[in-house]
Amino acid sequence: MNIKSCIPILLVILLVITACKHTAVAQKEIQSDKHITIIYPKHPFETGKPFMPDSDQVQLIEKLVEVNLNGILATDGDTSSHALDNKKNIKDNIDQYHRRYFGWVNAVGEKIMLVEFIHPIGAGNNDSWKSANWSMDGGAYLFWSVEYNLNKHSFDKLWINADM
């Protein structure tokens, strides 16, 4: 096989790689002095039409969490002693949590954002938590998530130590 016969194959491979690069949207990582935030183009398990939250939407959620954490944590209505202990630990450690943002459009056309909060202890000593497919089972307050409806301007669902 000579070089001239390999050129068409190499061109096809190059075109495929180039096409894949232009159609795939990469996750975006933002590092602050407090935590790491990752914005994903799609949630791996959500079937609704995906959208990638933009920086304004992320800043909106961050501000809402900052000023209304007690209200957000009350979304689930769980007042058991175990839940209250977890919520106290969340409030005490809120600035340490890494964030993962996902967006999709639900069946009635509303934009939903899922925000997952991962404590560094729960994330472990590697970057596996940065994968969109990563999840945590167990860990009490070390992993929690909340859904925000951009159309209704409300936090609709809260999970502490549970996948959606």
N, C-alpha and C positions, 0 to 999 in steps of 0.2 A: 504494500500500500504506500503510495507516494503522497507528498504534501498536497498536490493539486486535487487528489481525490478526497481528501479530508476537509477541504474548504467548505463544500456545501453542508456537511454535517456540522461543522463548527458554527457556521452562520445560523443554522436552525437552532442550535443550542443557545447561542447568544440572543436570538430573537425571543425565545421562550423565557429565558432569564430576565430579559429587559421587560417583557410584557408582564411577568409576575411582579416585578419590582414596582411597576407603575400602577397596578391595580390593587395591591395590598396596602392597607393603611396601618402604619405601625403604631404601637402604643406609645404614649408620651409620658416621660418621667420628669417630675419636678422635685428638686431637692431644696428644702428650706432649712433654716437653722434648727427647726423643731422636729421635722419628720419628712418622709418621702411620700409623694403623691404620684400615683400612676393612673393615667386616663386611658381606657381601652376603647377600641373601635367597636367591640361587640362582646356581649356576655356569652360564654361558651354554652350555657344551658338554656338561655332565653330564646324563645321562638319568634318573638315580635320583631318587627323591622328595626334593625339596629341604627343608632346614631351615636356619634362620638361627642360626648359633652365638650363644650369649649371652655376656655379659661374663665370667661365671665360667669358661666353656670357653676363652675367649680368654686369660684370666689363667693358666689351667692350662698352656696351650701356651707362653705367654711364660716361665713359671717353668721348664718342662721344657727349653726352648731354653737358658735361662740356665745351668742346672746340668748339662746333658747334651749340649752342642753337639757334642763330639767323637764321641759315640755316634751321634747323629743323622746326622752327616756320613759315618759309616762304613756307614750303611744300604745304600748301593749297592755296597759291596765294591770300588770302583774305586781302585786304588793306583798308577795310572800317574802319571808325574811331572807331567803337565798337570793331572790331577785333584787331586793333592796341592797344587799351586800354587794352584788355585782354592779349595780348602778352607782353606788358610792365609789367603788374602785374605778369605774369608768370616768366619773367626774374628777377624781383625784389624779388620774393619769391621762386625761384627754389630749394634752399637748404631745405626748409621746407616741400616740398611735400613728402608724403609717396608714395612708388612705388609698383605696382602689375605687375608681369611678367607672361605672358602666351605664350605657343609655340604650333605651329602646322605645318604640311606639307601641302602646297597648292596643287591644282589639277595638277600642272606641276612638282611637286616634290621639290619645294623650301621650305626651312625652314623659317617660318615667326614668328617673336616675336612681340607680342602686349605689350606695356608698358603703364600702366595707372598711371597717376599722380593725387594724391588726396591731396588737401590742408587740414591741420588739422581742419580748420573751416568747410570744407565740410564733413569731416569724422565724425564730431560730438563728443560727449562725451562718446562714447561707441566703442566697437570693431566690430560692425556689418559690417563695410567696409572691414574687413578681410575675409569675406565670398566670395567665388568665384562668387556667384550669386548676390552680391550687385551691384547696379548701382545708378547713380545720375542723376536726371533730373532737370536742372536749376543750377544756381550757377556761371555763367560766368567763370572766370579763376580758380575757385576752383576745377575743374575736367577737365582734358584733357588727350588725349591718342595719341599714335603714333605707327605705324607699322614699323618694321625694317626687311628687307629681308636679311637674313644671306648669301644667295648665291650671291646676287647682291651687297651686302655691301652698301645698300641705305635705307633711310627712304622714304617710299612710300606713306603713308597716315597720315593725321593729323586731329584730331577732338578736338575742344575746346568746352566743355560743351555739349557733345553728345556721345551717345553710338554708337558703330560701327554697 
